[in-house]
Amino acid sequence: IMCTSKNQETDRVWGMRQGARGYITKPVDAAELQAKIDALN
């Protein structure tokens, strides 16, 4: 899961193309991050 302050569509697409299985932008919501982590399992 990539966690970054970059939130433009091009940034998200780049991250996913680099192999990230998730992309979340700062500030991070703890519940959202946990849900993304849980979804990986």
N, CA, C and O atoms as a Tripos MOL2 file, in Angstrom:
@<TRIPOS>MOLECULE
protein
  164   163    41     0     0
PROTEIN
NO_CHARGES

@<TRIPOS>ATOM
      1 N           0.8640   -1.1700    0.0000 N.3       1 ILE1
      2 CA          0.0000    0.0000    0.0000 C.3       1 ILE1
      3 C           0.9000    1.2190    0.0000 C.2       1 ILE1
      4 O           1.7800    1.3560    0.8490 O.2       1 ILE1
      5 N           0.6740    2.0940   -0.9520 N.am      2 MET2
      6 CA          1.4530    3.3160   -1.0490 C.3       2 MET2
      7 C           0.7260    4.4140   -0.2730 C.2       2 MET2
      8 O          -0.4630    4.6510   -0.4860 O.2       2 MET2
      9 N           1.4380    5.0690    0.6140 N.am      3 CYS3
     10 CA          0.8830    6.1590    1.4120 C.3       3 CYS3
     11 C           1.6840    7.4140    1.0970 C.2       3 CYS3
     12 O           2.8870    7.4690    1.3540 O.2       3 CYS3
     13 N           1.0200    8.4190    0.5440 N.am      4 THR4
     14 CA          1.7210    9.5980    0.0520 C.3       4 THR4
     15 C           0.8380   10.8330    0.1330 C.2       4 THR4
     16 O          -0.3760   10.7330    0.3090 O.2       4 THR4
     17 N           1.4530   11.9800    0.0060 N.am      5 SER5
     18 CA          0.6850   13.2260   -0.0380 C.3       5 SER5
     19 C           0.2690   13.5690   -1.4660 C.2       5 SER5
     20 O          -0.5230   14.4880   -1.6770 O.2       5 SER5
     21 N           0.7950   12.8430   -2.4380 N.am      6 LYS6
     22 CA          0.4610   13.1040   -3.8460 C.3       6 LYS6
     23 C          -0.9040   12.5050   -4.1450 C.2       6 LYS6
     24 O          -1.1050   11.2980   -4.0120 O.2       6 LYS6
     25 N          -1.8420   13.3590   -4.5490 N.am      7 ASN7
     26 CA         -3.2070   12.8720   -4.7220 C.3       7 ASN7
     27 C          -3.7950   13.1300   -6.1040 C.2       7 ASN7
     28 O          -5.0040   12.9990   -6.2950 O.2       7 ASN7
     29 N          -2.9660   13.4890   -7.0530 N.am      8 GLN8
     30 CA         -3.4510   13.6730   -8.4180 C.3       8 GLN8
     31 C          -3.6900   12.3070   -9.0640 C.2       8 GLN8
     32 O          -3.0640   11.3150   -8.6890 O.2       8 GLN8
     33 N          -4.5930   12.2690  -10.0270 N.am      9 GLU9
     34 CA         -4.8870   11.0110  -10.7070 C.3       9 GLU9
     35 C          -3.6230   10.4000  -11.3170 C.2       9 GLU9
     36 O          -3.4200    9.1890  -11.2400 O.2       9 GLU9
     37 N          -2.7850   11.2270  -11.9160 N.am     10 THR10
     38 CA         -1.5620   10.7040  -12.5290 C.3      10 THR10
     39 C          -0.6460   10.0600  -11.4900 C.2      10 THR10
     40 O           0.0320    9.0760  -11.7840 O.2      10 THR10
     41 N          -0.6250   10.6110  -10.2820 N.am     11 ASP11
     42 CA          0.1810   10.0310   -9.2020 C.3      11 ASP11
     43 C          -0.3680    8.6720   -8.7890 C.2      11 ASP11
     44 O           0.3920    7.7240   -8.5880 O.2      11 ASP11
     45 N          -1.6880    8.5810   -8.6630 N.am     12 ARG12
     46 CA         -2.3080    7.3150   -8.2660 C.3      12 ARG12
     47 C          -2.0830    6.2390   -9.3280 C.2      12 ARG12
     48 O          -1.7670    5.0940   -9.0050 O.2      12 ARG12
     49 N          -2.2470    6.6130  -10.5860 N.am     13 VAL13
     50 CA         -2.0310    5.6600  -11.6800 C.3      13 VAL13
     51 C          -0.5760    5.2020  -11.6870 C.2      13 VAL13
     52 O          -0.3010    4.0120  -11.8450 O.2      13 VAL13
     53 N           0.3530    6.1350  -11.5170 N.am     14 TRP14
     54 CA          1.7750    5.7940  -11.4800 C.3      14 TRP14
     55 C           2.0410    4.7960  -10.3530 C.2      14 TRP14
     56 O           2.7260    3.7940  -10.5580 O.2      14 TRP14
     57 N           1.5040    5.0660   -9.1760 N.am     15 GLY15
     58 CA          1.7210    4.1800   -8.0390 C.3      15 GLY15
     59 C           1.2190    2.7740   -8.2970 C.2      15 GLY15
     60 O           1.8970    1.7990   -7.9730 O.2      15 GLY15
     61 N           0.0440    2.6650   -8.8730 N.am     16 MET16
     62 CA         -0.5160    1.3500   -9.1460 C.3      16 MET16
     63 C           0.3070    0.6320  -10.2160 C.2      16 MET16
     64 O           0.4930   -0.5830  -10.1450 O.2      16 MET16
     65 N           0.7950    1.3700  -11.1930 N.am     17 ARG17
     66 CA          1.6330    0.7600  -12.2360 C.3      17 ARG17
     67 C           2.9900    0.3200  -11.6950 C.2      17 ARG17
     68 O           3.6440   -0.5420  -12.2810 O.2      17 ARG17
     69 N           3.4070    0.9030  -10.5910 N.am     18 GLN18
     70 CA          4.6680    0.5010   -9.9670 C.3      18 GLN18
     71 C           4.5070   -0.7470   -9.1150 C.2      18 GLN18
     72 O           5.4890   -1.2760   -8.5950 O.2      18 GLN18
     73 N           3.2810   -1.2170   -8.9710 N.am     19 GLY19
     74 CA          3.0470   -2.4580   -8.2460 C.3      19 GLY19
     75 C           2.3440   -2.3040   -6.9110 C.2      19 GLY19
     76 O           2.1380   -3.2920   -6.2060 O.2      19 GLY19
     77 N           1.9720   -1.0870   -6.5510 N.am     20 ALA20
     78 CA          1.2480   -0.8970   -5.2960 C.3      20 ALA20
     79 C          -0.0980   -1.6100   -5.3850 C.2      20 ALA20
     80 O          -0.7820   -1.5360   -6.4050 O.2      20 ALA20
     81 N          -0.4650   -2.2910   -4.3270 N.am     21 ARG21
     82 CA         -1.7550   -2.9810   -4.2920 C.3      21 ARG21
     83 C          -2.8290   -2.0930   -3.6880 C.2      21 ARG21
     84 O          -3.9980   -2.4740   -3.6240 O.2      21 ARG21
     85 N          -2.4310   -0.9200   -3.2500 N.am     22 GLY22
     86 CA         -3.3520    0.0610   -2.7090 C.3      22 GLY22
     87 C          -2.6740    1.4120   -2.6970 C.2      22 GLY22
     88 O          -1.4460    1.4950   -2.7230 O.2      22 GLY22
     89 N          -3.4570    2.4610   -2.6590 N.am     23 TYR23
     90 CA         -2.9200    3.8170   -2.6830 C.3      23 TYR23
     91 C          -3.7860    4.6570   -1.7590 C.2      23 TYR23
     92 O          -5.0060    4.7060   -1.9170 O.2      23 TYR23
     93 N          -3.1650    5.3090   -0.8080 N.am     24 ILE24
     94 CA         -3.9050    6.1360    0.1390 C.3      24 ILE24
     95 C          -3.1390    7.4400    0.3150 C.2      24 ILE24
     96 O          -1.9090    7.4490    0.3630 O.2      24 ILE24
     97 N          -3.8770    8.5370    0.4110 N.am     25 THR25
     98 CA         -3.2220    9.8370    0.5290 C.3      25 THR25
     99 C          -3.3140   10.3710    1.9510 C.2      25 THR25
    100 O          -4.2360   10.0590    2.7050 O.2      25 THR25
    101 N          -2.3300   11.1810    2.2830 N.am     26 LYS26
    102 CA         -2.2750   11.8280    3.5960 C.3      26 LYS26
    103 C          -3.2230   13.0090    3.6000 C.2      26 LYS26
    104 O          -3.4100   13.6080    2.5410 O.2      26 LYS26
    105 N          -3.8210   13.3800    4.6820 N.am     27 PRO27
    106 CA         -3.7460   12.7010    5.9720 C.3      27 PRO27
    107 C          -4.4820   11.3630    5.9130 C.2      27 PRO27
    108 O          -5.5310   11.2390    5.2810 O.2      27 PRO27
    109 N          -3.9200   10.3900    6.5710 N.am     28 VAL28
    110 CA         -4.4350    9.0250    6.5310 C.3      28 VAL28
    111 C          -5.5280    8.8440    7.5740 C.2      28 VAL28
    112 O          -5.3660    9.2060    8.7390 O.2      28 VAL28
    113 N          -6.6340    8.2800    7.1340 N.am     29 ASP29
    114 CA         -7.6960    7.8870    8.0530 C.3      29 ASP29
    115 C          -7.3780    6.4600    8.5030 C.2      29 ASP29
    116 O          -7.3000    5.5520    7.6760 O.2      29 ASP29
    117 N          -7.1980    6.2630    9.7900 N.am     30 ALA30
    118 CA         -6.7700    4.9660   10.3190 C.3      30 ALA30
    119 C          -7.7240    3.8370    9.9310 C.2      30 ALA30
    120 O          -7.2750    2.7390    9.6010 O.2      30 ALA30
    121 N          -9.0150    4.0890    9.9650 N.am     31 ALA31
    122 CA         -9.9900    3.0470    9.6260 C.3      31 ALA31
    123 C          -9.8880    2.6680    8.1470 C.2      31 ALA31
    124 O          -9.9870    1.4930    7.7960 O.2      31 ALA31
    125 N          -9.6910    3.6560    7.2920 N.am     32 GLU32
    126 CA         -9.5470    3.3790    5.8610 C.3      32 GLU32
    127 C          -8.2770    2.5750    5.5950 C.2      32 GLU32
    128 O          -8.2970    1.6180    4.8210 O.2      32 GLU32
    129 N          -7.1780    2.9590    6.2320 N.am     33 LEU33
    130 CA         -5.9270    2.2310    6.0570 C.3      33 LEU33
    131 C          -6.0790    0.7910    6.5350 C.2      33 LEU33
    132 O          -5.6260   -0.1300    5.8560 O.2      33 LEU33
    133 N          -6.7020    0.5810    7.6820 N.am     34 GLN34
    134 CA         -6.8950   -0.7760    8.1940 C.3      34 GLN34
    135 C          -7.7570   -1.5960    7.2490 C.2      34 GLN34
    136 O          -7.4840   -2.7770    7.0350 O.2      34 GLN34
    137 N          -8.7920   -0.9920    6.6790 N.am     35 ALA35
    138 CA         -9.6540   -1.7040    5.7350 C.3      35 ALA35
    139 C          -8.8710   -2.1240    4.4940 C.2      35 ALA35
    140 O          -9.0700   -3.2240    3.9790 O.2      35 ALA35
    141 N          -7.9910   -1.2650    4.0150 N.am     36 LYS36
    142 CA         -7.1720   -1.6070    2.8530 C.3      36 LYS36
    143 C          -6.1970   -2.7300    3.1880 C.2      36 LYS36
    144 O          -5.9730   -3.6230    2.3700 O.2      36 LYS36
    145 N          -5.6220   -2.6900    4.3750 N.am     37 ILE37
    146 CA         -4.7170   -3.7560    4.8060 C.3      37 ILE37
    147 C          -5.4770   -5.0720    4.9130 C.2      37 ILE37
    148 O          -5.0010   -6.1060    4.4440 O.2      37 ILE37
    149 N          -6.6480   -5.0370    5.5240 N.am     38 ASP38
    150 CA         -7.4590   -6.2490    5.6730 C.3      38 ASP38
    151 C          -7.8470   -6.8310    4.3120 C.2      38 ASP38
    152 O          -7.9130   -8.0500    4.1560 O.2      38 ASP38
    153 N          -8.1010   -5.9730    3.3370 N.am     39 ALA39
    154 CA         -8.5130   -6.4300    2.0130 C.3      39 ALA39
    155 C          -7.3850   -7.1540    1.2770 C.2      39 ALA39
    156 O          -7.6460   -7.9040    0.3370 O.2      39 ALA39
    157 N          -6.1510   -6.9400    1.6900 N.am     40 LEU40
    158 CA         -5.0190   -7.6090    1.0480 C.3      40 LEU40
    159 C          -4.9180   -9.0740    1.4320 C.2      40 LEU40
    160 O          -4.3080   -9.8660    0.7150 O.2      40 LEU40
    161 N          -5.5040   -9.4320    2.5420 N.am     41 ASN41
    162 CA         -5.3930  -10.8190    3.0270 C.3      41 ASN41
    163 C          -6.4140  -11.7250    2.4140 C.2      41 ASN41
    164 O          -6.4460  -12.9160    2.7220 O.2      41 ASN41
@<TRIPOS>BOND
     1     1     2 1
     2     2     3 1
     3     3     4 2
     4     3     5 am
     5     5     6 1
     6     6     7 1
     7     7     8 2
     8     7     9 am
     9     9    10 1
    10    10    11 1
    11    11    12 2
    12    11    13 am
    13    13    14 1
    14    14    15 1
    15    15    16 2
    16    15    17 am
    17    17    18 1
    18    18    19 1
    19    19    20 2
    20    19    21 am
    21    21    22 1
    22    22    23 1
    23    23    24 2
    24    23    25 am
    25    25    26 1
    26    26    27 1
    27    27    28 2
    28    27    29 am
    29    29    30 1
    30    30    31 1
    31    31    32 2
    32    31    33 am
    33    33    34 1
    34    34    35 1
    35    35    36 2
    36    35    37 am
    37    37    38 1
    38    38    39 1
    39    39    40 2
    40    39    41 am
    41    41    42 1
    42    42    43 1
    43    43    44 2
    44    43    45 am
    45    45    46 1
    46    46    47 1
    47    47    48 2
    48    47    49 am
    49    49    50 1
    50    50    51 1
    51    51    52 2
    52    51    53 am
    53    53    54 1
    54    54    55 1
    55    55    56 2
    56    55    57 am
    57    57    58 1
    58    58    59 1
    59    59    60 2
    60    59    61 am
    61    61    62 1
    62    62    63 1
    63    63    64 2
    64    63    65 am
    65    65    66 1
    66    66    67 1
    67    67    68 2
    68    67    69 am
    69    69    70 1
    70    70    71 1
    71    71    72 2
    72    71    73 am
    73    73    74 1
    74    74    75 1
    75    75    76 2
    76    75    77 am
    77    77    78 1
    78    78    79 1
    79    79    80 2
    80    79    81 am
    81    81    82 1
    82    82    83 1
    83    83    84 2
    84    83    85 am
    85    85    86 1
    86    86    87 1
    87    87    88 2
    88    87    89 am
    89    89    90 1
    90    90    91 1
    91    91    92 2
    92    91    93 am
    93    93    94 1
    94    94    95 1
    95    95    96 2
    96    95    97 am
    97    97    98 1
    98    98    99 1
    99    99   100 2
   100    99   101 am
   101   101   102 1
   102   102   103 1
   103   103   104 2
   104   103   105 am
   105   105   106 1
   106   106   107 1
   107   107   108 2
   108   107   109 am
   109   109   110 1
   110   110   111 1
   111   111   112 2
   112   111   113 am
   113   113   114 1
   114   114   115 1
   115   115   116 2
   116   115   117 am
   117   117   118 1
   118   118   119 1
   119   119   120 2
   120   119   121 am
   121   121   122 1
   122   122   123 1
   123   123   124 2
   124   123   125 am
   125   125   126 1
   126   126   127 1
   127   127   128 2
   128   127   129 am
   129   129   130 1
   130   130   131 1
   131   131   132 2
   132   131   133 am
   133   133   134 1
   134   134   135 1
   135   135   136 2
   136   135   137 am
   137   137   138 1
   138   138   139 1
   139   139   140 2
   140   139   141 am
   141   141   142 1
   142   142   143 1
   143   143   144 2
   144   143   145 am
   145   145   146 1
   146   146   147 1
   147   147   148 2
   148   147   149 am
   149   149   150 1
   150   150   151 1
   151   151   152 2
   152   151   153 am
   153   153   154 1
   154   154   155 1
   155   155   156 2
   156   155   157 am
   157   157   158 1
   158   158   159 1
   159   159   160 2
   160   159   161 am
   161   161   162 1
   162   162   163 1
   163   163   164 2
@<TRIPOS>SUBSTRUCTURE
     1 ILE1         2 RESIDUE 1 A ILE
     2 MET2         6 RESIDUE 1 A MET
     3 CYS3        10 RESIDUE 1 A CYS
     4 THR4        14 RESIDUE 1 A THR
     5 SER5        18 RESIDUE 1 A SER
     6 LYS6        22 RESIDUE 1 A LYS
     7 ASN7        26 RESIDUE 1 A ASN
     8 GLN8        30 RESIDUE 1 A GLN
     9 GLU9        34 RESIDUE 1 A GLU
    10 THR10       38 RESIDUE 1 A THR
    11 ASP11       42 RESIDUE 1 A ASP
    12 ARG12       46 RESIDUE 1 A ARG
    13 VAL13       50 RESIDUE 1 A VAL
    14 TRP14       54 RESIDUE 1 A TRP
    15 GLY15       58 RESIDUE 1 A GLY
    16 MET16       62 RESIDUE 1 A MET
    17 ARG17       66 RESIDUE 1 A ARG
    18 GLN18       70 RESIDUE 1 A GLN
    19 GLY19       74 RESIDUE 1 A GLY
    20 ALA20       78 RESIDUE 1 A ALA
    21 ARG21       82 RESIDUE 1 A ARG
    22 GLY22       86 RESIDUE 1 A GLY
    23 TYR23       90 RESIDUE 1 A TYR
    24 ILE24       94 RESIDUE 1 A ILE
    25 THR25       98 RESIDUE 1 A THR
    26 LYS26      102 RESIDUE 1 A LYS
    27 PRO27      106 RESIDUE 1 A PRO
    28 VAL28      110 RESIDUE 1 A VAL
    29 ASP29      114 RESIDUE 1 A ASP
    30 ALA30      118 RESIDUE 1 A ALA
    31 ALA31      122 RESIDUE 1 A ALA
    32 GLU32      126 RESIDUE 1 A GLU
    33 LEU33      130 RESIDUE 1 A LEU
    34 GLN34      134 RESIDUE 1 A GLN
    35 ALA35      138 RESIDUE 1 A ALA
    36 LYS36      142 RESIDUE 1 A LYS
    37 ILE37      146 RESIDUE 1 A ILE
    38 ASP38      150 RESIDUE 1 A ASP
    39 ALA39      154 RESIDUE 1 A ALA
    40 LEU40      158 RESIDUE 1 A LEU
    41 ASN41      162 RESIDUE 1 A ASN
